[in-house]
Amino acid sequence: MDVPRQVQDKLAQFQNLQNQLQMVSIQRQQLTLGNTDISNAKKELDKVSDERVYRMVGPLLLETNKDEGLKYLEDESESATNKIKLLEGQERKLAEKLNQMRDELNAMIKPQNP
């Protein structure tokens, strides 16, 4: 049985959307893990009594003070949180499109009763 070209095209679009959703989900998960690391770093930094701390910048370890370190972590956390919210919105939209397209595909594939 040959699959009509229209169904093949719709299936290709469906698979493309699935891949997009998977990529967005992976990005969101990575940012969420990064945000957890930032939260843990802030907790540890709060325990430090010394005002002098160090921060990794690429391959370098730079000296900074505790307040600047906390500010940096706060900024990074806020940025990650904003990106996570954006990705969650993209995930919802992609999931809605996938569900709609799944329904369309089912209607196209379903045997027609004469």
Distance bins in CASP14 RR format, pairs under 12 A and 6 or more apart:
PFRMAT RR
TARGET T0000
AUTHOR 0000-0000-0000
RMODE 2
METHOD distances of the structure
MODEL  1
1 7 0 0 0 0 0 1 0 0 0 0 0
1 109 0 0 0 0 0 1 0 0 0 0 0
1 111 0 0 0 0 0 1 0 0 0 0 0
2 8 0 0 0 0 1 0 0 0 0 0 0
3 9 0 0 0 0 0 1 0 0 0 0 0
3 10 0 0 0 0 0 1 0 0 0 0 0
3 11 1 0 0 1 0 0 0 0 0 0 0
3 12 0 0 0 0 0 1 0 0 0 0 0
3 105 0 0 0 0 0 1 0 0 0 0 0
3 108 0 0 0 0 1 0 0 0 0 0 0
3 109 0 0 0 0 1 0 0 0 0 0 0
4 10 0 0 0 0 1 0 0 0 0 0 0
4 11 0 0 0 0 0 1 0 0 0 0 0
4 105 0 0 0 0 0 1 0 0 0 0 0
4 108 1 0 0 1 0 0 0 0 0 0 0
4 109 0 0 0 0 1 0 0 0 0 0 0
4 112 0 0 0 0 0 1 0 0 0 0 0
5 11 0 0 0 0 0 1 0 0 0 0 0
5 12 0 0 0 0 0 1 0 0 0 0 0
5 108 0 0 0 0 0 1 0 0 0 0 0
6 12 0 0 0 0 0 1 0 0 0 0 0
6 13 0 0 0 0 0 1 0 0 0 0 0
6 104 0 0 0 0 0 1 0 0 0 0 0
6 105 0 0 0 0 0 1 0 0 0 0 0
6 107 0 0 0 0 0 1 0 0 0 0 0
6 108 1 0 0 1 0 0 0 0 0 0 0
6 109 0 0 0 0 0 1 0 0 0 0 0
7 13 0 0 0 0 0 1 0 0 0 0 0
7 14 0 0 0 0 0 1 0 0 0 0 0
7 101 0 0 0 0 0 1 0 0 0 0 0
7 104 0 0 0 0 1 0 0 0 0 0 0
7 105 1 0 0 1 0 0 0 0 0 0 0
7 106 0 0 0 0 0 1 0 0 0 0 0
7 107 0 0 0 0 0 1 0 0 0 0 0
7 108 1 0 1 0 0 0 0 0 0 0 0
7 109 1 0 0 1 0 0 0 0 0 0 0
7 110 0 0 0 0 0 1 0 0 0 0 0
8 14 0 0 0 0 0 1 0 0 0 0 0
8 15 0 0 0 0 0 1 0 0 0 0 0
8 105 0 0 0 0 0 1 0 0 0 0 0
8 108 0 0 0 0 0 1 0 0 0 0 0
8 109 0 0 0 0 0 1 0 0 0 0 0
9 15 0 0 0 0 0 1 0 0 0 0 0
9 16 0 0 0 0 0 1 0 0 0 0 0
9 101 0 0 0 0 0 1 0 0 0 0 0
9 104 0 0 0 0 0 1 0 0 0 0 0
9 105 0 0 0 0 0 1 0 0 0 0 0
9 108 0 0 0 0 0 1 0 0 0 0 0
10 16 0 0 0 0 0 1 0 0 0 0 0
10 17 0 0 0 0 0 1 0 0 0 0 0
10 98 0 0 0 0 0 1 0 0 0 0 0
10 100 0 0 0 0 0 1 0 0 0 0 0
10 101 1 0 0 1 0 0 0 0 0 0 0
10 102 0 0 0 0 0 1 0 0 0 0 0
10 103 0 0 0 0 0 1 0 0 0 0 0
10 104 1 0 0 1 0 0 0 0 0 0 0
10 105 1 0 1 0 0 0 0 0 0 0 0
10 106 0 0 0 0 0 1 0 0 0 0 0
10 107 0 0 0 0 0 1 0 0 0 0 0
10 108 1 0 0 1 0 0 0 0 0 0 0
10 109 0 0 0 0 1 0 0 0 0 0 0
11 17 0 0 0 0 0 1 0 0 0 0 0
11 18 0 0 0 0 0 1 0 0 0 0 0
11 101 0 0 0 0 1 0 0 0 0 0 0
11 102 0 0 0 0 0 1 0 0 0 0 0
11 104 0 0 0 0 0 1 0 0 0 0 0
11 105 1 0 0 1 0 0 0 0 0 0 0
11 106 0 0 0 0 0 1 0 0 0 0 0
11 108 0 0 0 0 1 0 0 0 0 0 0
11 109 0 0 0 0 1 0 0 0 0 0 0
12 18 0 0 0 0 0 1 0 0 0 0 0
12 19 0 0 0 0 0 1 0 0 0 0 0
12 101 0 0 0 0 0 1 0 0 0 0 0
12 105 0 0 0 0 0 1 0 0 0 0 0
13 19 0 0 0 0 0 1 0 0 0 0 0
13 20 0 0 0 0 0 1 0 0 0 0 0
13 97 0 0 0 0 1 0 0 0 0 0 0
13 98 0 0 0 0 0 1 0 0 0 0 0
13 100 0 0 0 0 0 1 0 0 0 0 0
13 101 1 0 0 1 0 0 0 0 0 0 0
13 102 0 0 0 0 0 1 0 0 0 0 0
13 104 0 0 0 0 1 0 0 0 0 0 0
13 105 0 0 0 0 1 0 0 0 0 0 0
13 108 0 0 0 0 0 1 0 0 0 0 0
14 20 0 0 0 0 0 1 0 0 0 0 0
14 21 0 0 0 0 0 1 0 0 0 0 0
14 94 0 0 0 0 0 1 0 0 0 0 0
14 97 0 0 0 0 1 0 0 0 0 0 0
14 98 1 0 0 1 0 0 0 0 0 0 0
14 99 0 0 0 0 0 1 0 0 0 0 0
14 100 0 0 0 0 0 1 0 0 0 0 0
14 101 1 0 1 0 0 0 0 0 0 0 0
14 102 1 0 0 1 0 0 0 0 0 0 0
14 103 0 0 0 0 0 1 0 0 0 0 0
14 104 0 0 0 0 1 0 0 0 0 0 0
14 105 1 0 0 1 0 0 0 0 0 0 0
14 106 0 0 0 0 0 1 0 0 0 0 0
14 108 0 0 0 0 0 1 0 0 0 0 0
14 109 0 0 0 0 0 1 0 0 0 0 0
15 21 0 0 0 0 0 1 0 0 0 0 0
15 22 0 0 0 0 0 1 0 0 0 0 0
15 98 0 0 0 0 0 1 0 0 0 0 0
15 101 0 0 0 0 0 1 0 0 0 0 0
15 102 0 0 0 0 0 1 0 0 0 0 0
15 105 0 0 0 0 0 1 0 0 0 0 0
16 22 0 0 0 0 0 1 0 0 0 0 0
16 23 0 0 0 0 0 1 0 0 0 0 0
16 94 0 0 0 0 0 1 0 0 0 0 0
16 97 0 0 0 0 0 1 0 0 0 0 0
16 98 0 0 0 0 0 1 0 0 0 0 0
16 101 0 0 0 0 0 1 0 0 0 0 0
17 23 0 0 0 0 0 1 0 0 0 0 0
17 24 0 0 0 0 0 1 0 0 0 0 0
17 90 0 0 0 0 0 1 0 0 0 0 0
17 91 0 0 0 0 0 1 0 0 0 0 0
17 93 0 0 0 0 0 1 0 0 0 0 0
17 94 1 0 0 1 0 0 0 0 0 0 0
17 95 0 0 0 0 1 0 0 0 0 0 0
17 96 0 0 0 0 0 1 0 0 0 0 0
17 97 1 0 1 0 0 0 0 0 0 0 0
17 98 1 0 1 0 0 0 0 0 0 0 0
17 99 0 0 0 0 0 1 0 0 0 0 0
17 100 0 0 0 0 1 0 0 0 0 0 0
17 101 1 0 0 1 0 0 0 0 0 0 0
17 102 0 0 0 0 1 0 0 0 0 0 0
17 104 0 0 0 0 0 1 0 0 0 0 0
17 105 0 0 0 0 0 1 0 0 0 0 0
18 24 0 0 0 0 0 1 0 0 0 0 0
18 25 0 0 0 0 0 1 0 0 0 0 0
18 94 0 0 0 0 1 0 0 0 0 0 0
18 95 0 0 0 0 0 1 0 0 0 0 0
18 97 0 0 0 0 0 1 0 0 0 0 0
18 98 1 0 0 1 0 0 0 0 0 0 0
18 99 0 0 0 0 0 1 0 0 0 0 0
18 101 0 0 0 0 1 0 0 0 0 0 0
18 102 0 0 0 0 0 1 0 0 0 0 0
18 105 0 0 0 0 0 1 0 0 0 0 0
19 25 0 0 0 0 0 1 0 0 0 0 0
19 26 0 0 0 0 0 1 0 0 0 0 0
19 94 0 0 0 0 0 1 0 0 0 0 0
19 98 0 0 0 0 0 1 0 0 0 0 0
20 26 0 0 0 0 0 1 0 0 0 0 0
20 27 0 0 0 0 0 1 0 0 0 0 0
20 87 0 0 0 0 0 1 0 0 0 0 0
20 90 0 0 0 0 1 0 0 0 0 0 0
20 91 0 0 0 0 1 0 0 0 0 0 0
20 93 0 0 0 0 0 1 0 0 0 0 0
20 94 1 0 1 0 0 0 0 0 0 0 0
20 95 0 0 0 0 0 1 0 0 0 0 0
20 97 0 0 0 0 1 0 0 0 0 0 0
20 98 0 0 0 0 1 0 0 0 0 0 0
20 101 0 0 0 0 0 1 0 0 0 0 0
21 27 0 0 0 0 0 1 0 0 0 0 0
21 28 0 0 0 0 0 1 0 0 0 0 0
21 87 0 0 0 0 0 1 0 0 0 0 0
21 88 0 0 0 0 0 1 0 0 0 0 0
21 89 0 0 0 0 0 1 0 0 0 0 0
21 90 0 0 0 0 1 0 0 0 0 0 0
21 91 1 0 0 1 0 0 0 0 0 0 0
21 92 0 0 0 0 0 1 0 0 0 0 0
21 93 0 0 0 0 1 0 0 0 0 0 0
21 94 1 0 1 0 0 0 0 0 0 0 0
21 95 1 0 0 1 0 0 0 0 0 0 0
21 96 0 0 0 0 0 1 0 0 0 0 0
21 97 0 0 0 0 1 0 0 0 0 0 0
21 98 1 0 0 1 0 0 0 0 0 0 0
21 99 0 0 0 0 0 1 0 0 0 0 0
21 101 0 0 0 0 0 1 0 0 0 0 0
22 28 0 0 0 0 0 1 0 0 0 0 0
22 29 0 0 0 0 0 1 0 0 0 0 0
22 90 0 0 0 0 0 1 0 0 0 0 0
22 91 0 0 0 0 0 1 0 0 0 0 0
22 94 0 0 0 0 1 0 0 0 0 0 0
22 95 0 0 0 0 0 1 0 0 0 0 0
22 98 0 0 0 0 0 1 0 0 0 0 0
23 29 0 0 0 0 0 1 0 0 0 0 0
23 30 0 0 0 0 0 1 0 0 0 0 0
23 87 0 0 0 0 1 0 0 0 0 0 0
23 90 0 0 0 0 1 0 0 0 0 0 0
23 91 0 0 0 0 0 1 0 0 0 0 0
23 94 0 0 0 0 1 0 0 0 0 0 0
24 30 0 0 0 0 0 1 0 0 0 0 0
24 31 0 0 0 0 0 1 0 0 0 0 0
24 83 0 0 0 0 0 1 0 0 0 0 0
24 84 0 0 0 0 0 1 0 0 0 0 0
24 86 0 0 0 0 1 0 0 0 0 0 0
24 87 1 0 1 0 0 0 0 0 0 0 0
24 88 0 0 0 0 1 0 0 0 0 0 0
24 89 0 0 0 0 1 0 0 0 0 0 0
24 90 1 0 1 0 0 0 0 0 0 0 0
24 91 1 0 1 0 0 0 0 0 0 0 0
24 92 0 0 0 0 0 1 0 0 0 0 0
24 93 0 0 0 0 1 0 0 0 0 0 0
24 94 1 0 0 1 0 0 0 0 0 0 0
24 95 0 0 0 0 1 0 0 0 0 0 0
24 97 0 0 0 0 0 1 0 0 0 0 0
24 98 0 0 0 0 0 1 0 0 0 0 0
25 31 0 0 0 0 0 1 0 0 0 0 0
25 32 0 0 0 0 0 1 0 0 0 0 0
25 84 0 0 0 0 0 1 0 0 0 0 0
25 87 0 0 0 0 1 0 0 0 0 0 0
25 88 0 0 0 0 1 0 0 0 0 0 0
25 89 0 0 0 0 0 1 0 0 0 0 0
25 90 0 0 0 0 1 0 0 0 0 0 0
25 91 1 0 0 1 0 0 0 0 0 0 0
25 92 0 0 0 0 0 1 0 0 0 0 0
25 94 0 0 0 0 1 0 0 0 0 0 0
25 95 0 0 0 0 1 0 0 0 0 0 0
25 98 0 0 0 0 0 1 0 0 0 0 0
26 32 0 0 0 0 0 1 0 0 0 0 0
26 33 0 0 0 0 0 1 0 0 0 0 0
26 87 0 0 0 0 1 0 0 0 0 0 0
26 91 0 0 0 0 0 1 0 0 0 0 0
27 33 0 0 0 0 0 1 0 0 0 0 0
27 34 0 0 0 0 0 1 0 0 0 0 0
27 80 0 0 0 0 0 1 0 0 0 0 0
27 83 0 0 0 0 1 0 0 0 0 0 0
27 84 0 0 0 0 1 0 0 0 0 0 0
27 86 0 0 0 0 1 0 0 0 0 0 0
27 87 1 0 1 0 0 0 0 0 0 0 0
27 88 0 0 0 0 0 1 0 0 0 0 0
27 90 0 0 0 0 1 0 0 0 0 0 0
27 91 0 0 0 0 1 0 0 0 0 0 0
28 34 0 0 0 0 0 1 0 0 0 0 0
28 35 0 0 0 0 0 1 0 0 0 0 0
28 80 0 0 0 0 0 1 0 0 0 0 0
28 81 0 0 0 0 0 1 0 0 0 0 0
28 83 0 0 0 0 1 0 0 0 0 0 0
28 84 1 0 1 0 0 0 0 0 0 0 0
28 85 0 0 0 0 1 0 0 0 0 0 0
28 86 0 0 0 0 1 0 0 0 0 0 0
28 87 1 0 1 0 0 0 0 0 0 0 0
28 88 1 0 0 1 0 0 0 0 0 0 0
28 89 0 0 0 0 1 0 0 0 0 0 0
28 90 0 0 0 0 1 0 0 0 0 0 0
28 91 1 0 0 1 0 0 0 0 0 0 0
28 92 0 0 0 0 0 1 0 0 0 0 0
28 94 0 0 0 0 0 1 0 0 0 0 0
29 35 0 0 0 0 0 1 0 0 0 0 0
29 36 0 0 0 0 0 1 0 0 0 0 0
29 80 0 0 0 0 0 1 0 0 0 0 0
29 84 0 0 0 0 1 0 0 0 0 0 0
29 87 0 0 0 0 1 0 0 0 0 0 0
29 88 0 0 0 0 0 1 0 0 0 0 0
29 91 0 0 0 0 0 1 0 0 0 0 0
30 36 0 0 0 0 0 1 0 0 0 0 0
30 37 0 0 0 0 0 1 0 0 0 0 0
30 80 0 0 0 0 1 0 0 0 0 0 0
30 83 0 0 0 0 0 1 0 0 0 0 0
30 84 0 0 0 0 1 0 0 0 0 0 0
30 87 0 0 0 0 1 0 0 0 0 0 0
31 37 0 0 0 0 0 1 0 0 0 0 0
31 38 0 0 0 0 0 1 0 0 0 0 0
31 76 0 0 0 0 0 1 0 0 0 0 0
31 77 0 0 0 0 0 1 0 0 0 0 0
31 79 0 0 0 0 1 0 0 0 0 0 0
31 80 1 0 1 0 0 0 0 0 0 0 0
31 81 0 0 0 0 1 0 0 0 0 0 0
31 82 0 0 0 0 1 0 0 0 0 0 0
31 83 1 0 1 0 0 0 0 0 0 0 0
31 84 1 0 1 0 0 0 0 0 0 0 0
31 85 0 0 0 0 0 1 0 0 0 0 0
31 86 0 0 0 0 1 0 0 0 0 0 0
31 87 1 0 0 1 0 0 0 0 0 0 0
31 88 0 0 0 0 0 1 0 0 0 0 0
32 38 0 0 0 0 0 1 0 0 0 0 0
32 39 0 0 0 0 0 1 0 0 0 0 0
32 77 0 0 0 0 0 1 0 0 0 0 0
32 80 0 0 0 0 1 0 0 0 0 0 0
32 81 0 0 0 0 1 0 0 0 0 0 0
32 83 0 0 0 0 1 0 0 0 0 0 0
32 84 1 0 0 1 0 0 0 0 0 0 0
32 85 0 0 0 0 0 1 0 0 0 0 0
32 87 0 0 0 0 1 0 0 0 0 0 0
32 88 0 0 0 0 1 0 0 0 0 0 0
33 39 0 0 0 0 0 1 0 0 0 0 0
33 40 0 0 0 0 0 1 0 0 0 0 0
33 80 0 0 0 0 1 0 0 0 0 0 0
33 84 0 0 0 0 0 1 0 0 0 0 0
34 40 0 0 0 0 1 0 0 0 0 0 0
34 41 0 0 0 0 1 0 0 0 0 0 0
34 73 0 0 0 0 0 1 0 0 0 0 0
34 76 0 0 0 0 1 0 0 0 0 0 0
34 77 0 0 0 0 1 0 0 0 0 0 0
34 79 0 0 0 0 0 1 0 0 0 0 0
34 80 1 0 0 1 0 0 0 0 0 0 0
34 81 0 0 0 0 0 1 0 0 0 0 0
34 83 0 0 0 0 0 1 0 0 0 0 0
34 84 0 0 0 0 1 0 0 0 0 0 0
35 41 0 0 0 0 0 1 0 0 0 0 0
35 42 0 0 0 0 0 1 0 0 0 0 0
35 73 0 0 0 0 0 1 0 0 0 0 0
35 74 0 0 0 0 0 1 0 0 0 0 0
35 76 0 0 0 0 1 0 0 0 0 0 0
35 77 1 0 1 0 0 0 0 0 0 0 0
35 78 0 0 0 0 1 0 0 0 0 0 0
35 79 0 0 0 0 1 0 0 0 0 0 0
35 80 1 0 1 0 0 0 0 0 0 0 0
35 81 1 0 0 1 0 0 0 0 0 0 0
35 82 0 0 0 0 0 1 0 0 0 0 0
35 83 0 0 0 0 1 0 0 0 0 0 0
35 84 1 0 0 1 0 0 0 0 0 0 0
35 85 0 0 0 0 0 1 0 0 0 0 0
35 87 0 0 0 0 0 1 0 0 0 0 0
36 42 0 0 0 0 0 1 0 0 0 0 0
36 43 0 0 0 0 0 1 0 0 0 0 0
36 77 0 0 0 0 1 0 0 0 0 0 0
36 80 0 0 0 0 1 0 0 0 0 0 0
36 81 0 0 0 0 0 1 0 0 0 0 0
36 84 0 0 0 0 0 1 0 0 0 0 0
37 43 0 0 0 0 0 1 0 0 0 0 0
37 44 0 0 0 0 0 1 0 0 0 0 0
37 56 0 0 0 0 0 1 0 0 0 0 0
37 73 0 0 0 0 1 0 0 0 0 0 0
37 76 0 0 0 0 1 0 0 0 0 0 0
37 77 0 0 0 0 1 0 0 0 0 0 0
37 80 0 0 0 0 1 0 0 0 0 0 0
38 44 0 0 0 0 0 1 0 0 0 0 0
38 45 0 0 0 0 0 1 0 0 0 0 0
38 69 0 0 0 0 0 1 0 0 0 0 0
38 70 0 0 0 0 0 1 0 0 0 0 0
38 72 0 0 0 0 1 0 0 0 0 0 0
38 73 1 0 1 0 0 0 0 0 0 0 0
38 74 0 0 0 0 1 0 0 0 0 0 0
38 75 0 0 0 0 1 0 0 0 0 0 0
38 76 1 0 1 0 0 0 0 0 0 0 0
38 77 1 0 1 0 0 0 0 0 0 0 0
38 78 0 0 0 0 1 0 0 0 0 0 0
38 79 0 0 0 0 1 0 0 0 0 0 0
38 80 1 0 0 1 0 0 0 0 0 0 0
38 81 0 0 0 0 1 0 0 0 0 0 0
38 84 0 0 0 0 0 1 0 0 0 0 0
39 45 0 0 0 0 0 1 0 0 0 0 0
39 46 0 0 0 0 0 1 0 0 0 0 0
39 73 0 0 0 0 1 0 0 0 0 0 0
39 74 0 0 0 0 0 1 0 0 0 0 0
39 76 0 0 0 0 0 1 0 0 0 0 0
39 77 1 0 0 1 0 0 0 0 0 0 0
39 80 0 0 0 0 0 1 0 0 0 0 0
39 81 0 0 0 0 0 1 0 0 0 0 0
40 46 0 0 0 0 0 1 0 0 0 0 0
40 47 0 0 0 0 0 1 0 0 0 0 0
40 73 0 0 0 0 1 0 0 0 0 0 0
40 77 0 0 0 0 0 1 0 0 0 0 0
41 47 0 0 0 0 0 1 0 0 0 0 0
41 48 0 0 0 0 0 1 0 0 0 0 0
41 53 0 0 0 0 0 1 0 0 0 0 0
41 54 0 0 0 0 0 1 0 0 0 0 0
41 55 0 0 0 0 1 0 0 0 0 0 0
41 56 0 0 0 0 0 1 0 0 0 0 0
41 66 0 0 0 0 0 1 0 0 0 0 0
41 69 0 0 0 0 1 0 0 0 0 0 0
41 70 0 0 0 0 1 0 0 0 0 0 0
41 72 0 0 0 0 1 0 0 0 0 0 0
41 73 1 0 1 0 0 0 0 0 0 0 0
41 74 0 0 0 0 0 1 0 0 0 0 0
41 76 0 0 0 0 1 0 0 0 0 0 0
41 77 0 0 0 0 1 0 0 0 0 0 0
42 48 0 0 0 0 0 1 0 0 0 0 0
42 53 0 0 0 0 0 1 0 0 0 0 0
42 66 0 0 0 0 0 1 0 0 0 0 0
42 69 0 0 0 0 1 0 0 0 0 0 0
42 70 1 0 0 1 0 0 0 0 0 0 0
42 71 0 0 0 0 0 1 0 0 0 0 0
42 72 0 0 0 0 0 1 0 0 0 0 0
42 73 1 0 1 0 0 0 0 0 0 0 0
42 74 1 0 0 1 0 0 0 0 0 0 0
42 75 0 0 0 0 0 1 0 0 0 0 0
42 76 0 0 0 0 1 0 0 0 0 0 0
42 77 1 0 0 1 0 0 0 0 0 0 0
43 70 0 0 0 0 0 1 0 0 0 0 0
43 73 0 0 0 0 0 1 0 0 0 0 0
43 77 0 0 0 0 0 1 0 0 0 0 0
44 53 0 0 0 0 1 0 0 0 0 0 0
44 66 0 0 0 0 0 1 0 0 0 0 0
44 69 0 0 0 0 0 1 0 0 0 0 0
44 70 0 0 0 0 0 1 0 0 0 0 0
44 73 0 0 0 0 0 1 0 0 0 0 0
45 51 0 0 0 0 0 1 0 0 0 0 0
45 52 0 0 0 0 0 1 0 0 0 0 0
45 53 1 0 0 1 0 0 0 0 0 0 0
45 54 0 0 0 0 0 1 0 0 0 0 0
45 55 0 0 0 0 0 1 0 0 0 0 0
45 64 0 0 0 0 0 1 0 0 0 0 0
45 65 0 0 0 0 0 1 0 0 0 0 0
45 66 1 0 0 1 0 0 0 0 0 0 0
45 67 0 0 0 0 1 0 0 0 0 0 0
45 68 0 0 0 0 0 1 0 0 0 0 0
45 69 1 0 0 1 0 0 0 0 0 0 0
45 70 1 0 1 0 0 0 0 0 0 0 0
45 71 0 0 0 0 0 1 0 0 0 0 0
45 72 0 0 0 0 1 0 0 0 0 0 0
45 73 1 0 0 1 0 0 0 0 0 0 0
45 74 0 0 0 0 0 1 0 0 0 0 0
46 53 0 0 0 0 0 1 0 0 0 0 0
46 66 0 0 0 0 1 0 0 0 0 0 0
46 67 0 0 0 0 0 1 0 0 0 0 0
46 69 0 0 0 0 0 1 0 0 0 0 0
46 70 1 0 0 1 0 0 0 0 0 0 0
46 73 0 0 0 0 0 1 0 0 0 0 0
47 53 0 0 0 0 0 1 0 0 0 0 0
47 66 0 0 0 0 0 1 0 0 0 0 0
47 70 0 0 0 0 0 1 0 0 0 0 0
48 54 0 0 0 0 0 1 0 0 0 0 0
48 64 0 0 0 0 0 1 0 0 0 0 0
48 65 0 0 0 0 0 1 0 0 0 0 0
48 66 1 0 0 1 0 0 0 0 0 0 0
48 67 0 0 0 0 0 1 0 0 0 0 0
48 69 0 0 0 0 0 1 0 0 0 0 0
48 70 0 0 0 0 0 1 0 0 0 0 0
49 66 0 0 0 0 1 0 0 0 0 0 0
50 63 0 0 0 0 0 1 0 0 0 0 0
50 64 0 0 0 0 0 1 0 0 0 0 0
50 65 0 0 0 0 1 0 0 0 0 0 0
50 66 1 0 0 1 0 0 0 0 0 0 0
51 63 0 0 0 0 0 1 0 0 0 0 0
51 64 0 0 0 0 1 0 0 0 0 0 0
51 65 1 0 1 0 0 0 0 0 0 0 0
51 66 1 0 1 0 0 0 0 0 0 0 0
51 67 1 0 0 1 0 0 0 0 0 0 0
51 68 0 0 0 0 1 0 0 0 0 0 0
51 69 0 0 0 0 0 1 0 0 0 0 0
51 70 0 0 0 0 0 1 0 0 0 0 0
52 62 0 0 0 0 0 1 0 0 0 0 0
52 63 1 0 0 1 0 0 0 0 0 0 0
52 64 1 0 0 1 0 0 0 0 0 0 0
52 65 1 0 0 1 0 0 0 0 0 0 0
52 66 1 0 0 1 0 0 0 0 0 0 0
52 67 0 0 0 0 0 1 0 0 0 0 0
52 68 0 0 0 0 0 1 0 0 0 0 0
52 69 0 0 0 0 0 1 0 0 0 0 0
53 61 0 0 0 0 0 1 0 0 0 0 0
53 62 0 0 0 0 1 0 0 0 0 0 0
53 63 1 0 0 1 0 0 0 0 0 0 0
53 64 1 0 1 0 0 0 0 0 0 0 0
53 65 1 0 0 1 0 0 0 0 0 0 0
53 66 1 0 1 0 0 0 0 0 0 0 0
53 67 0 0 0 0 1 0 0 0 0 0 0
53 68 0 0 0 0 1 0 0 0 0 0 0
53 69 1 0 0 1 0 0 0 0 0 0 0
53 70 0 0 0 0 1 0 0 0 0 0 0
53 71 0 0 0 0 0 1 0 0 0 0 0
53 72 0 0 0 0 0 1 0 0 0 0 0
53 73 0 0 0 0 0 1 0 0 0 0 0
54 60 0 0 0 0 1 0 0 0 0 0 0
54 61 1 0 1 0 0 0 0 0 0 0 0
54 62 1 0 0 1 0 0 0 0 0 0 0
54 63 1 0 1 0 0 0 0 0 0 0 0
54 64 1 0 0 1 0 0 0 0 0 0 0
54 65 0 0 0 0 0 1 0 0 0 0 0
54 66 0 0 0 0 0 1 0 0 0 0 0
54 68 0 0 0 0 0 1 0 0 0 0 0
54 69 0 0 0 0 1 0 0 0 0 0 0
54 72 0 0 0 0 0 1 0 0 0 0 0
55 61 1 0 0 1 0 0 0 0 0 0 0
55 62 1 0 1 0 0 0 0 0 0 0 0
55 63 0 0 0 0 1 0 0 0 0 0 0
55 64 1 0 1 0 0 0 0 0 0 0 0
55 65 0 0 0 0 0 1 0 0 0 0 0
55 66 0 0 0 0 0 1 0 0 0 0 0
55 68 0 0 0 0 1 0 0 0 0 0 0
55 69 1 0 0 1 0 0 0 0 0 0 0
55 70 0 0 0 0 0 1 0 0 0 0 0
55 71 0 0 0 0 0 1 0 0 0 0 0
55 72 1 0 0 1 0 0 0 0 0 0 0
55 73 0 0 0 0 1 0 0 0 0 0 0
55 76 0 0 0 0 0 1 0 0 0 0 0
56 62 1 0 0 1 0 0 0 0 0 0 0
56 63 0 0 0 0 0 1 0 0 0 0 0
56 64 0 0 0 0 0 1 0 0 0 0 0
56 69 0 0 0 0 0 1 0 0 0 0 0
56 72 0 0 0 0 0 1 0 0 0 0 0
57 63 0 0 0 0 0 1 0 0 0 0 0
57 64 0 0 0 0 1 0 0 0 0 0 0
57 69 0 0 0 0 0 1 0 0 0 0 0
57 72 0 0 0 0 0 1 0 0 0 0 0
62 68 0 0 0 0 0 1 0 0 0 0 0
62 69 0 0 0 0 0 1 0 0 0 0 0
62 72 0 0 0 0 0 1 0 0 0 0 0
63 69 0 0 0 0 0 1 0 0 0 0 0
64 70 0 0 0 0 1 0 0 0 0 0 0
64 71 0 0 0 0 1 0 0 0 0 0 0
64 72 1 0 0 1 0 0 0 0 0 0 0
64 73 0 0 0 0 0 1 0 0 0 0 0
65 71 0 0 0 0 1 0 0 0 0 0 0
65 72 0 0 0 0 0 1 0 0 0 0 0
66 72 0 0 0 0 0 1 0 0 0 0 0
66 73 0 0 0 0 0 1 0 0 0 0 0
67 73 0 0 0 0 0 1 0 0 0 0 0
67 74 0 0 0 0 0 1 0 0 0 0 0
68 74 0 0 0 0 0 1 0 0 0 0 0
68 75 0 0 0 0 0 1 0 0 0 0 0
69 75 0 0 0 0 1 0 0 0 0 0 0
69 76 0 0 0 0 1 0 0 0 0 0 0
69 77 0 0 0 0 0 1 0 0 0 0 0
70 76 0 0 0 0 0 1 0 0 0 0 0
70 77 0 0 0 0 0 1 0 0 0 0 0
71 77 0 0 0 0 0 1 0 0 0 0 0
71 78 0 0 0 0 0 1 0 0 0 0 0
72 78 0 0 0 0 0 1 0 0 0 0 0
72 79 0 0 0 0 0 1 0 0 0 0 0
73 79 0 0 0 0 0 1 0 0 0 0 0
73 80 0 0 0 0 0 1 0 0 0 0 0
74 80 0 0 0 0 0 1 0 0 0 0 0
74 81 0 0 0 0 0 1 0 0 0 0 0
75 81 0 0 0 0 0 1 0 0 0 0 0
75 82 0 0 0 0 0 1 0 0 0 0 0
76 82 0 0 0 0 0 1 0 0 0 0 0
76 83 0 0 0 0 0 1 0 0 0 0 0
77 83 0 0 0 0 0 1 0 0 0 0 0
77 84 0 0 0 0 0 1 0 0 0 0 0
78 84 0 0 0 0 0 1 0 0 0 0 0
78 85 0 0 0 0 0 1 0 0 0 0 0
79 85 0 0 0 0 0 1 0 0 0 0 0
79 86 0 0 0 0 0 1 0 0 0 0 0
80 86 0 0 0 0 0 1 0 0 0 0 0
80 87 0 0 0 0 0 1 0 0 0 0 0
81 87 0 0 0 0 0 1 0 0 0 0 0
81 88 0 0 0 0 0 1 0 0 0 0 0
82 88 0 0 0 0 0 1 0 0 0 0 0
82 89 0 0 0 0 0 1 0 0 0 0 0
83 89 0 0 0 0 0 1 0 0 0 0 0
83 90 0 0 0 0 0 1 0 0 0 0 0
84 90 0 0 0 0 0 1 0 0 0 0 0
84 91 0 0 0 0 0 1 0 0 0 0 0
85 91 0 0 0 0 0 1 0 0 0 0 0
85 92 0 0 0 0 0 1 0 0 0 0 0
86 92 0 0 0 0 0 1 0 0 0 0 0
86 93 0 0 0 0 0 1 0 0 0 0 0
87 93 0 0 0 0 0 1 0 0 0 0 0
87 94 0 0 0 0 0 1 0 0 0 0 0
88 94 0 0 0 0 0 1 0 0 0 0 0
88 95 0 0 0 0 0 1 0 0 0 0 0
89 95 0 0 0 0 1 0 0 0 0 0 0
89 96 0 0 0 0 0 1 0 0 0 0 0
90 96 0 0 0 0 0 1 0 0 0 0 0
90 97 0 0 0 0 0 1 0 0 0 0 0
91 97 0 0 0 0 0 1 0 0 0 0 0
91 98 0 0 0 0 0 1 0 0 0 0 0
92 98 0 0 0 0 0 1 0 0 0 0 0
92 99 0 0 0 0 0 1 0 0 0 0 0
93 99 0 0 0 0 0 1 0 0 0 0 0
93 100 0 0 0 0 0 1 0 0 0 0 0
94 100 0 0 0 0 0 1 0 0 0 0 0
94 101 0 0 0 0 0 1 0 0 0 0 0
95 101 0 0 0 0 0 1 0 0 0 0 0
95 102 0 0 0 0 0 1 0 0 0 0 0
96 102 0 0 0 0 0 1 0 0 0 0 0
96 103 0 0 0 0 0 1 0 0 0 0 0
97 103 0 0 0 0 0 1 0 0 0 0 0
97 104 0 0 0 0 0 1 0 0 0 0 0
98 104 0 0 0 0 0 1 0 0 0 0 0
98 105 0 0 0 0 0 1 0 0 0 0 0
99 105 0 0 0 0 0 1 0 0 0 0 0
99 106 0 0 0 0 0 1 0 0 0 0 0
100 106 0 0 0 0 0 1 0 0 0 0 0
100 107 0 0 0 0 0 1 0 0 0 0 0
101 107 0 0 0 0 0 1 0 0 0 0 0
101 108 0 0 0 0 0 1 0 0 0 0 0
102 108 0 0 0 0 0 1 0 0 0 0 0
102 109 0 0 0 0 0 1 0 0 0 0 0
103 109 0 0 0 0 0 1 0 0 0 0 0
103 110 0 0 0 0 0 1 0 0 0 0 0
104 110 0 0 0 0 0 1 0 0 0 0 0
END
